[in-house]
Amino acid sequence: MSKILQTEFPFTLPRGYADGEGGLHREGVMRLATAADEILPLKDPRVQGNPAYLVVIVLARVITRLGTLADVNPRVVEGLFASDLAYLQELYNRINGNGTAAVQAVCPRCEHAFAVEANGPGGA
């Protein structure tokens, strides 16, 4: 039996994106990144002028939904609270590194290893 590849991962931001109308957007979906998601932003003049801006462009490409926003673009990512940006960077690295939002854990009592889904606010 073949395993189905999960390509989209729901998340909940620890704080949430506050839009201009006073709405708060916390629930979202991030998809797996493609090679193009990591390569094409390197040509963007904003990234060439400030390499730290790469994360903004990449996240804007891979976040497919955030609350009721019509579009997630670099301006939205720029408006995130620092804790939400850090959470999304960590989620991006986790799902694109091993293809899952789970983190490995070990029971301190019996030393049994298991996976914990970390999609809740701020992680595990």
Solvent accessible surface area in square Angstrom, and as a share of the most:
residue,aa,sasa,rsa
1,M,244,1.09
2,S,101,0.65
3,K,196,0.83
4,I,159,0.81
5,L,129,0.64
6,Q,87,0.39
7,T,67,0.39
8,E,91,0.41
9,F,1,0.00
10,P,69,0.44
11,F,3,0.01
12,T,18,0.10
13,L,0,0.00
14,P,44,0.28
15,R,144,0.53
16,G,0,0.00
17,Y,29,0.11
18,A,57,0.44
19,D,28,0.15
20,G,82,0.79
21,E,160,0.72
22,G,70,0.67
23,G,26,0.25
24,L,106,0.53
25,H,13,0.06
26,R,79,0.29
27,E,93,0.42
28,G,1,0.01
29,V,24,0.14
30,M,0,0.00
31,R,64,0.23
32,L,37,0.18
33,A,25,0.19
34,T,74,0.43
35,A,74,0.57
36,A,41,0.32
37,D,1,0.01
38,E,86,0.38
39,I,98,0.50
40,L,84,0.42
41,P,4,0.02
42,L,93,0.46
43,K,142,0.60
44,D,26,0.13
45,P,104,0.65
46,R,119,0.43
47,V,8,0.05
48,Q,123,0.55
49,G,68,0.66
50,N,77,0.40
51,P,101,0.64
52,A,76,0.59
53,Y,32,0.12
54,L,56,0.28
55,V,38,0.22
56,V,16,0.09
57,I,14,0.07
58,V,11,0.06
59,L,2,0.01
60,A,14,0.11
61,R,89,0.33
62,V,0,0.00
63,I,7,0.04
64,T,68,0.40
65,R,105,0.38
66,L,1,0.01
67,G,20,0.19
68,T,123,0.72
69,L,41,0.20
70,A,113,0.88
71,D,87,0.45
72,V,16,0.09
73,N,53,0.27
74,P,31,0.20
75,R,185,0.67
76,V,13,0.07
77,V,3,0.02
78,E,89,0.40
79,G,43,0.42
80,L,18,0.09
81,F,101,0.42
82,A,84,0.65
83,S,46,0.29
84,D,0,0.00
85,L,46,0.23
86,A,57,0.44
87,Y,14,0.05
88,L,1,0.00
89,Q,67,0.30
90,E,81,0.36
91,L,0,0.00
92,Y,24,0.09
93,N,100,0.51
94,R,25,0.09
95,I,1,0.00
96,N,52,0.26
97,G,66,0.64
98,N,98,0.50
99,G,29,0.28
100,T,43,0.25
101,A,2,0.01
102,A,8,0.06
103,V,50,0.29
104,Q,140,0.62
105,A,31,0.24
106,V,92,0.53
107,C,35,0.21
108,P,131,0.83
109,R,224,0.82
110,C,87,0.52
111,E,136,0.61
112,H,114,0.51
113,A,64,0.49
114,F,81,0.34
115,A,59,0.46
116,V,50,0.28
117,E,109,0.49
118,A,1,0.01
119,N,38,0.19
120,G,29,0.28
121,P,86,0.54
122,G,47,0.45
123,G,9,0.09
124,A,104,0.81
